[in-house]
Amino acid sequence: MNTIECSAKAVRQLRKIADKRKRQGIYAEAQQLANWPDCPGNIKRLQGRDDYRLRVSDHRVIFEIDQSSTPIIVTTIQVEKRNERTC
């Protein structure tokens, strides 16, 4: 199993989500990233970047993968509500 780390920014953004069920759903989906690359969910590599995005309802979890370490480290960078930038 891989390691999941969250940036302070991602934690703050997750705490700002008022709906408790949405917040718990996003957290649960993000925890599934520990099974990388065999994780379920709507995951897409971002164009022009080395980051990925996980789509959870109308929110996006932006994360990066460090495959040079063993186990792989998945770092959650930010959690944002969908807009024209996050697709």
DRENNU-737746 format. One record per residue (C-alpha): residue in one letter; residue number from 1; x negated, y negated, z. Coordinates in steps of 0.05 Angstrom, whole numbers, plus 5000, padded with zeros to 4 digits. Each point is the difference from the previous one (the first is absolute). Layout:
<atoms>
ATOM,A,NUM,X,Y,Z
...
</atoms>
This chain:
<atoms>
ATOM,M,1,5000,5000,5000
ATOM,N,2,4976,4930,4984
ATOM,T,3,4995,4939,5044
ATOM,I,4,5048,4941,4995
ATOM,E,5,4979,4931,5023
ATOM,C,6,5043,4937,5000
ATOM,S,7,4973,4930,4994
ATOM,A,8,5022,4949,5052
ATOM,K,9,5037,4963,4944
ATOM,A,10,5040,5062,4982
ATOM,V,11,5019,5012,5073
ATOM,R,12,5024,4928,5007
ATOM,Q,13,5040,5004,4935
ATOM,L,14,5032,5066,5022
ATOM,R,15,5020,4971,5067
ATOM,K,16,5034,4940,4966
ATOM,I,17,5050,5046,4965
ATOM,A,18,5064,4989,5039
ATOM,D,19,5037,5064,4980
ATOM,K,20,4974,5055,5046
ATOM,R,21,5021,5056,4953
ATOM,K,22,4963,4969,4942
ATOM,R,23,4938,4989,5043
ATOM,Q,24,5002,5073,5024
ATOM,G,25,5010,5024,4928
ATOM,I,26,4941,4961,4975
ATOM,Y,27,4957,5026,5057
ATOM,A,28,5021,5072,4987
ATOM,E,29,4985,4994,4925
ATOM,A,30,4933,4968,5014
ATOM,Q,31,4982,5058,5047
ATOM,Q,32,5011,5048,4941
ATOM,L,33,4939,4968,4967
ATOM,A,34,4958,5044,5046
ATOM,N,35,5015,5056,4951
ATOM,W,36,4965,4963,4942
ATOM,P,37,5001,5018,4942
ATOM,D,38,5059,5047,5012
ATOM,C,39,5045,4949,5033
ATOM,P,40,5073,4990,4979
ATOM,G,41,5028,4933,4984
ATOM,N,42,4998,4948,4945
ATOM,I,43,4925,4984,4996
ATOM,K,44,4969,4961,4944
ATOM,R,45,4930,4973,4987
ATOM,L,46,4998,4924,4994
ATOM,Q,47,4976,4971,4935
ATOM,G,48,4932,4966,5003
ATOM,R,49,4987,5022,5072
ATOM,D,50,4977,5062,5036
ATOM,D,51,5061,4998,5046
ATOM,Y,52,5064,5039,4998
ATOM,R,53,5071,4983,5019
ATOM,L,54,5052,5043,5035
ATOM,R,55,5072,4981,4986
ATOM,V,56,5047,5007,5059
ATOM,S,57,5069,4971,4986
ATOM,D,58,4990,4926,4986
ATOM,H,59,4931,4997,5034
ATOM,R,60,4931,5017,4974
ATOM,V,61,4942,5028,5039
ATOM,I,62,4934,4980,4968
ATOM,F,63,4943,5047,5017
ATOM,E,64,4930,5022,4979
ATOM,I,65,4966,5068,5000
ATOM,D,66,4928,5011,5023
ATOM,Q,67,4983,5068,4969
ATOM,S,68,4926,4994,5015
ATOM,S,69,5011,5021,5072
ATOM,T,70,5023,5067,5028
ATOM,P,71,5057,5002,5017
ATOM,I,72,5027,4948,4952
ATOM,I,73,5019,4934,5032
ATOM,V,74,5066,4967,4979
ATOM,T,75,5001,4926,5020
ATOM,T,76,5066,4964,4999
ATOM,I,77,4986,4928,4980
ATOM,Q,78,5069,4968,5001
ATOM,V,79,5075,5011,5002
ATOM,E,80,5042,4953,4958
ATOM,K,81,5072,4993,4978
ATOM,R,82,5005,5011,4925
ATOM,N,83,4990,4939,4956
ATOM,E,84,4974,4985,4930
ATOM,R,85,4927,5012,5024
ATOM,T,86,5011,5067,5035
ATOM,C,87,5046,5034,4948
</atoms>
